[in-house]
Amino acid sequence: MQGRFTSNMPDTGNPTKKAFPLRIDPALHAAIERSAATDLRSVNAQVECLLREALARRGVKLADPVRAKRGRPPKEGN
């Protein structure tokens, strides 16, 4: 069954991440962009980090985030 809300966001092919649109104040977005640049993160990664930190302060336990595989994939057939 299709969900009630649909997203026009691109499918990243990563089933471990949930995509959804987020409407926030432009000034808040600008502050997050500056913070992300300082930490050498994307805005998306910064929002996720800030949410995890806020939940941790409230005592909410989360599993460690799934880390993206980095580097070149192994050659096939050798």
trRosetta pair geometry for C-beta under 8 A, 3 or more apart (Angstrom, degrees):
i j d omega theta_ij theta_ji phi_ij phi_ji
2 6 7.3 -11 174 -77 114 105
3 6 6.8 148 77 -75 94 59
7 19 5.9 173 121 112 164 101
7 20 6.2 -122 -89 -118 139 47
7 21 6.2 174 -132 -23 99 92
8 21 8.0 27 41 -56 77 125
9 19 4.6 -149 97 155 145 131
9 20 7.5 -136 1 -98 148 11
9 21 6.5 -172 -47 -63 116 79
11 19 7.8 -146 -110 17 44 151
12 17 6.6 -8 62 66 138 129
12 19 6.9 144 0 -57 108 132
14 17 4.8 32 105 20 116 107
16 66 4.8 -32 156 40 157 155
22 47 7.6 142 69 -165 169 160
24 28 4.9 -98 158 83 114 126
24 29 5.4 139 90 -57 111 91
24 32 7.9 40 105 -2 156 140
25 28 4.3 86 66 6 93 107
25 29 6.9 -162 91 -8 48 84
26 29 5.5 -53 -146 36 35 114
26 30 6.3 38 155 -21 67 103
27 30 5.7 -50 -148 34 32 113
27 31 6.5 34 151 -19 63 104
28 31 5.7 -54 -150 35 33 111
28 32 6.4 32 152 -18 66 105
29 32 5.7 -55 -148 37 32 111
29 33 6.3 37 151 -23 65 104
29 43 7.5 20 -162 -155 80 139
30 33 5.5 -50 -149 33 33 115
30 34 6.6 32 153 -18 64 102
31 34 5.8 -52 -151 35 33 110
31 35 6.3 31 152 -17 65 108
32 35 5.6 -55 -145 40 33 112
32 36 6.1 37 153 -23 66 106
32 43 5.7 77 125 -148 108 90
32 46 5.6 149 -178 109 89 129
32 47 6.2 25 -163 -71 142 82
32 50 7.4 -87 -124 -12 103 153
33 36 5.7 -54 -145 36 28 112
33 37 6.4 30 155 -20 63 105
33 43 5.6 -24 -93 -93 67 112
34 37 5.8 -54 -149 34 30 111
34 38 6.5 33 152 -21 63 105
35 38 5.7 -53 -152 33 32 114
35 39 6.4 12 156 -2 66 111
35 46 5.8 134 100 -165 99 139
35 50 7.8 58 116 -66 150 125
36 39 6.0 -69 -146 50 29 99
36 41 4.7 -101 -154 78 80 85
36 42 6.3 -37 -174 130 134 15
36 43 5.0 -105 -29 -88 168 48
36 45 7.0 117 -137 68 109 85
36 46 3.6 -100 -88 -37 95 147
37 40 7.4 28 -172 -78 31 36
39 46 6.5 134 57 -102 132 102
39 49 7.6 -128 130 71 162 166
41 45 4.1 -126 -176 90 110 119
41 46 4.7 140 98 -59 127 83
41 49 6.8 -34 -168 -6 174 141
42 45 4.6 93 52 9 82 101
42 46 6.8 -145 92 -7 42 87
43 46 5.6 -57 -148 37 31 113
43 47 6.4 34 154 -21 66 103
44 47 5.9 -52 -150 32 30 110
44 48 6.5 28 152 -15 63 106
45 48 5.6 -54 -149 39 33 113
45 49 6.2 36 152 -21 66 107
46 49 5.6 -52 -146 37 32 113
46 50 6.2 32 155 -18 66 106
47 50 5.8 -55 -146 38 29 110
47 51 6.3 30 155 -18 64 107
48 51 5.8 -56 -148 37 29 111
48 52 6.4 30 154 -19 64 106
48 65 7.4 79 154 -105 128 147
49 52 5.8 -55 -149 36 30 111
49 53 6.4 29 153 -18 65 106
50 53 5.7 -53 -146 37 31 112
50 54 6.3 32 155 -19 65 106
51 54 5.7 -54 -145 37 31 111
51 55 6.3 29 156 -16 65 106
52 55 5.9 -57 -147 39 29 109
52 56 6.2 32 154 -22 64 107
52 62 6.4 -102 -134 47 91 151
52 65 7.4 -66 -86 -47 151 117
53 56 5.7 -54 -147 34 30 113
53 57 6.6 32 154 -20 63 103
54 57 5.8 -52 -152 33 31 112
54 58 6.7 21 151 -10 63 108
55 58 5.7 -63 -152 43 35 107
55 60 4.0 -66 179 63 94 125
55 62 6.3 58 109 -28 141 122
56 59 7.7 58 -178 -65 32 15
56 60 6.8 -87 -74 60 29 72
56 62 7.6 -80 -71 16 82 104
75 78 5.0 24 107 13 118 125
